[in-house]
Amino acid sequence: MSGHSKWHNIQRTKNANDAAKARIVTKISRELLVCIRDGGNNPDSNSKLRDMITKAKANNVPNENINRLLAKGSEDKTNYEANTYEGYGIGGIAVMVETLTDNKNRTAGDVRSYFSKYGGNMGATGCVSYLFTQKGVIIATSPYPFGEEDAIMEDSIECGADDYAVDSDDYETSVRFETPVDDLHNAVQFLQNKKYEIQNFEVAYVPMTTVKLTNDELIKKFEQLIDKLEEHDDVQNVYHNFDVGFADR
């Protein structure tokens, strides 16, 4: 029975990973469609689309998916609407939820119910956004062996980053760069030219202060809220000011 149980656990993990990858493809595909709708399907004249294609490739969206969207995206008549919802999770943690939906009432109702179910509450526009600032955020793998933080610091300055953080293990060094919003595109290009492997980049809400939880049950409940929000097809991004360190910030 133990062998069967082990296989079941492996399969469950694989299914969860596959589902997460599928959600990423779905979310980025929606963003691509909106970029095409707003600015056309030529990345040479549509800089937002060009950035989204780079982001899609960094997140392993298949080329055939990207090409299909470029070919047919302008014909898609789905009216996706962008909305941002704000609220507090358990323990007073500020949460911001960016959505892209063809049914605002459905999405708003679902988001509100998740806040309520997991010990929080959705508030009015502006209730927590003042606790965040918008920045360009880039997650990249360093091209330097053994970290070489002096070189990373120089690259951070040259690409126009306001701040950076390094997270290393035995295999690779990941770097999180924060830039002014208007400098994000140029910073991504600079880091690519420096042979950084871009894992993701976006305009994100970065918390100015963070909140800590020490109760394991409260932490678990808050993480359940975030998981539920991120699993929703209409939710593009979730930001919060829970102090979880570099990896999940």
C-alpha positions in Angstrom: 0.0 0.0 0.0 2.9 2.4 0.7 3.9 2.2 -3.0 0.4 3.1 -4.1 0.3 5.9 -1.6 3.6 7.3 -2.8 2.5 7.3 -6.4 -0.8 8.9 -5.4 1.1 11.8 -3.7 3.4 12.2 -6.7 0.5 12.3 -9.1 -1.4 14.8 -6.9 1.7 17.1 -6.9 2.1 16.7 -10.7 -1.6 17.5 -11.2 -1.3 20.6 -9.0 1.8 21.8 -10.9 0.1 21.1 -14.2 -3.0 23.1 -13.1 -0.8 26.0 -11.9 1.0 26.1 -15.3 -2.4 26.0 -17.1 -3.6 29.0 -15.1 -0.5 31.0 -15.9 -1.0 30.3 -19.6 -4.7 31.4 -19.3 -3.9 34.6 -17.4 -1.1 35.7 -19.8 -3.2 34.8 -22.8 -5.9 37.2 -21.6 -3.3 40.0 -21.1 -2.1 39.4 -24.6 -5.6 39.6 -26.0 -6.1 42.9 -24.2 -2.8 44.3 -25.5 -3.8 43.3 -29.0 -7.3 44.8 -28.7 -5.9 48.1 -27.4 -2.8 48.5 -29.6 -2.9 46.0 -32.5 -1.1 42.8 -33.1 2.3 44.2 -34.3 4.8 44.1 -31.5 7.1 46.5 -33.4 4.5 49.3 -33.0 2.9 48.0 -29.7 5.4 48.2 -26.9 3.0 46.7 -24.3 2.4 43.7 -26.6 6.2 43.3 -27.1 6.7 43.2 -23.3 3.8 40.8 -22.9 5.4 38.4 -25.5 8.7 38.5 -23.6 6.8 37.8 -20.3 4.8 35.0 -22.0 8.0 33.3 -23.2 9.7 33.7 -19.8 6.7 31.9 -18.3 7.0 29.1 -20.8 3.8 29.9 -22.7 4.1 27.8 -25.9 5.1 29.7 -29.1 2.1 28.2 -30.9 -0.2 29.8 -28.4 1.5 33.2 -28.8 1.4 33.0 -32.6 -2.3 31.9 -32.6 -3.2 34.8 -30.4 -1.3 37.2 -32.6 -3.0 35.9 -35.7 -6.6 35.9 -34.3 -6.4 38.2 -31.3 -7.9 41.2 -33.1 -10.9 39.1 -34.0 -11.7 38.1 -30.3 -14.7 40.1 -29.2 -14.6 39.1 -25.5 -14.9 42.3 -23.5 -12.4 41.8 -20.7 -12.6 44.5 -18.0 -9.7 45.3 -15.6 -10.7 45.9 -12.0 -8.7 46.1 -8.7 -10.3 45.0 -5.4 -8.9 45.9 -2.0 -9.4 44.5 1.5 -7.9 43.1 4.6 -7.0 39.5 5.3 -6.9 37.9 8.7 -4.6 39.8 11.1 -5.1 43.1 9.3 -2.9 42.1 6.3 -3.6 44.4 3.4 -4.5 42.6 0.1 -4.9 43.9 -3.4 -6.4 41.8 -6.2 -6.1 42.6 -9.9 -8.7 41.0 -12.1 -9.4 40.8 -15.8 -12.9 39.5 -16.4 -15.8 39.3 -18.9 -18.3 39.3 -15.9 -17.6 41.9 -13.3 -20.5 40.9 -11.0 -19.4 37.3 -10.9 -15.8 38.1 -10.2 -16.6 40.7 -7.5 -18.9 38.3 -5.8 -16.3 35.5 -5.8 -13.5 37.8 -4.4 -15.8 39.1 -1.7 -16.8 35.6 -0.6 -13.1 34.5 -0.4 -12.2 37.4 1.8 -15.2 36.6 4.1 -14.6 32.8 4.2 -11.0 33.1 5.3 -11.3 35.7 8.0 -11.0 39.0 6.1 -13.2 41.5 4.5 -13.2 43.3 1.1 -13.2 47.1 1.5 -13.8 50.2 -0.6 -11.4 51.4 -3.3 -8.5 53.1 -1.6 -8.8 51.4 1.7 -5.3 49.7 1.4 -3.7 51.0 -1.8 -2.1 53.8 0.2 0.0 51.1 1.9 1.6 50.2 -1.5 3.6 51.9 -4.2 3.7 50.8 -7.8 7.1 49.7 -9.1 8.5 47.6 -11.9 9.5 44.2 -10.5 11.9 41.8 -12.3 12.8 38.3 -11.1 15.8 37.0 -12.9 18.5 34.3 -12.5 22.0 35.7 -12.2 24.5 34.8 -14.9 27.4 35.0 -12.4 28.8 31.9 -10.6 28.6 31.9 -6.8 26.4 35.0 -6.7 29.1 37.7 -7.2 26.9 40.3 -5.5 29.3 43.2 -6.4 28.6 42.5 -10.1 24.9 42.2 -9.4 25.0 45.5 -7.5 26.7 47.2 -10.5 24.1 45.8 -12.9 21.3 47.0 -10.5 22.7 50.6 -10.6 23.2 50.5 -14.4 19.7 49.2 -15.2 18.2 52.0 -13.1 16.9 49.8 -10.3 15.9 51.5 -7.0 16.6 48.3 -5.0 17.5 44.7 -5.4 17.5 41.5 -3.3 19.5 38.3 -3.8 18.4 34.8 -2.9 20.9 32.0 -3.5 21.0 28.2 -3.1 23.5 25.5 -4.2 22.3 25.7 -7.8 21.5 29.3 -8.8 21.2 32.8 -7.6 17.9 34.6 -8.1 17.7 38.4 -8.0 14.6 40.6 -7.5 15.1 44.1 -9.0 12.7 47.0 -8.3 12.6 49.8 -10.8 10.6 53.0 -11.4 7.6 51.9 -13.5 8.7 53.9 -16.6 12.1 52.2 -16.5 10.9 48.6 -16.4 11.1 47.9 -20.2 14.7 49.3 -20.5 15.8 47.4 -17.4 14.5 44.1 -18.7 16.4 44.7 -22.0 19.6 45.6 -20.1 19.5 42.5 -18.0 18.8 40.3 -20.9 21.8 41.8 -22.7 23.8 41.0 -19.5 22.7 37.3 -19.9 20.3 37.3 -16.9 17.5 34.7 -17.4 14.3 36.6 -16.9 11.8 34.6 -14.9 9.1 37.2 -14.7 8.5 41.0 -14.8 5.5 43.2 -14.1 4.3 46.5 -12.8 3.5 45.5 -9.2 2.2 46.9 -6.0 5.1 46.8 -3.5 4.2 47.2 0.2 5.8 50.1 2.0 5.4 48.3 5.4 4.8 44.6 6.2 2.7 42.8 8.8 3.9 39.7 10.7 1.8 36.8 12.0 3.2 34.4 14.6 0.1 32.1 15.0 0.4 29.1 12.7 -3.4 28.8 12.3 -3.7 32.4 11.3 -0.9 32.0 8.8 -2.5 28.9 7.3 -5.8 30.7 6.9 -4.2 33.7 5.2 -2.3 31.4 2.8 -5.6 29.7 2.0 -7.1 33.0 1.1 -4.2 33.8 -1.2 -4.3 30.4 -2.8 -8.0 30.6 -3.5 -7.7 34.0 -5.0 -4.7 33.0 -7.3 -6.6 29.9 -8.4 -9.5 32.0 -9.8 -9.4 32.3 -13.6 -10.3 36.0 -13.5 -7.6 37.0 -11.0 -4.4 38.2 -12.7 -2.3 39.2 -9.6 -2.6 39.3 -5.9 -0.4 41.6 -3.7 -0.2 41.8 0.1 1.9 43.1 2.9 2.4 39.9 4.8 6.0 39.6 5.9 7.1 36.3 4.1 10.6 37.3 2.9 12.1 37.5 -0.6 10.8 34.3 -2.1 7.1 35.1 -1.8 7.1 38.8 -1.5 
